[in-house]
Amino acid sequence: MKTTIPTEIQQLAHDSYHIARQKVMENVPIVLLHVAEEYSFVIQGKDAVEPYNMWVFDIGAEKTAREFFKHNPPTAGEVENAIQVVEDEVMPLHRLLAPNSNLYTLDESVKEIAQQTLFLESEHGVILSRTDMEQIFGRLAAIISGRPASQDVLPTTNTYAATLLILREVMHHLGFSNITVLE
């Protein structure tokens, strides 16, 4: 986890929070996830003006794919190594997040993951349950274990695999039962 957050990431995080707050009613605690190419961030807040916490992780879709996945699809060992690093990044937040928060994102990459299942739609956007996300991860694991990729419609890029892995670890270790992709 980064302790010094660059100004441009802070600005993007605040802008993203304001967009999310326009879509979700005030005084409801939210957690907003953004998976960028070279980093990821989580913002937490309850009021409409400013978030009260922001964390930036040294994991991103491209960075994780580049640093851990030498094969396409990645090997089981490569995925395990990436999981350990991602877990180490996100686990400290477990005790810091407000209880009863809902998880949201504005990311198209997460929407692409949700479109691999029979997602739910709400007034705010597309809802991906942790159960459905785990099924998608299971499909990826089957491909990694040798099932021909041509037998599935999952995207075959390592950045897709890295985004799915980051999403999985955030949802699992931070205790979110679903994520809403705001539209």
Secondary structure, 3 states (H helix, E strand, C coil): CECCCCHHHHHHHHHHHHHHHHHCCCCCCEEEEEECCCCEEEEEECCCCCCCEEEEECCCHHHHHHHHCCCCCCCHHHHHHHHHHHHHHHHHHHHCCCCCCEEEECCHHHHHHHCCCCCEECCCEEEEEHHHHHHHHHHHHHHHCCCCHHHCCCCCCHHHHHHHHHHHHHHHHHCCCEEEEEC
